[in-house]
Amino acid sequence: MPKFPKSMRLCGDMRIRATQSQGKRYVVWPLRAHVLPAEGQTQVLVWAPKSLHKHAVDRNRLRRLMREAYRLQCEPLKAMEAEGKAMHIAIYHMDKEMSDYDHIARAMHKLIAKITNA
């Protein structure tokens, strides 16, 4: 079972800002992704904003659920990466309500399918 190591995480202020401002947007409720083609390895950032989720416990839980859903379903993106089509992806939770894992996993599956088919 693959892990979610540091090398898979999108880091660096300049990369994150470029992904958010120049990346193509995909929406599958309650997730929104900004995707920017990149060189090297596919990297992912997941976040839940403080403006929608006031308690850190809620934000941490949503981030953990999104990371796990991505980790278990990232094989199509790894296949694209092997073909030389790496990308930076920023995934954002847009709903004010807390989502359970099943809802997030279904949305993540559809989101990854949209990204790979585009």
ZIDA-V531522 format. One record per residue. N is the residue number from 1. SS is DSSP state (h for helix, s for strand, l for the rest). NEAR is the number of other C-alpha atoms within 8 Angstrom. Layout:
BEGIN
((N:SS:NEAR) (N:SS:NEAR))
END
This chain:
BEGIN
((1:l:2) (2:l:5) (3:l:5) (4:l:8) (5:l:6) (6:h:5) (7:h:7) (8:h:10) (9:s:10) (10:l:13) (11:l:7) (12:l:6) (13:h:6) (14:h:6) (15:h:9) (16:h:11) (17:h:8) (18:h:10) (19:h:14) (20:h:10) (21:h:6) (22:h:7) (23:l:11) (24:s:8) (25:s:8) (26:s:11) (27:s:9) (28:s:10) (29:l:8) (30:l:10) (31:s:15) (32:s:13) (33:s:13) (34:s:13) (35:s:15) (36:s:12) (37:s:9) (38:l:10) (39:l:8) (40:l:6) (41:l:10) (42:l:13) (43:s:11) (44:s:11) (45:s:10) (46:s:10) (47:s:11) (48:s:12) (49:l:9) (50:l:9) (51:l:5) (52:l:9) (53:l:11) (54:l:8) (55:l:7) (56:h:8) (57:h:6) (58:h:10) (59:h:14) (60:h:8) (61:h:8) (62:h:13) (63:h:11) (64:h:8) (65:h:10) (66:h:12) (67:h:10) (68:h:8) (69:h:12) (70:h:10) (71:h:10) (72:h:8) (73:h:10) (74:l:9) (75:h:7) (76:h:10) (77:h:11) (78:h:9) (79:h:8) (80:h:11) (81:h:12) (82:h:7) (83:l:6) (84:l:8) (85:l:10) (86:l:13) (87:s:13) (88:s:13) (89:s:14) (90:s:15) (91:s:12) (92:s:11) (93:s:11) (94:l:10) (95:l:9) (96:l:6) (97:l:4) (98:l:7) (99:l:7) (100:l:6) (101:h:8) (102:h:6) (103:h:8) (104:h:14) (105:h:11) (106:h:8) (107:h:12) (108:h:14) (109:h:9) (110:h:9) (111:h:13) (112:h:12) (113:h:9) (114:h:9) (115:h:9) (116:h:9) (117:h:5) (118:l:4))
END
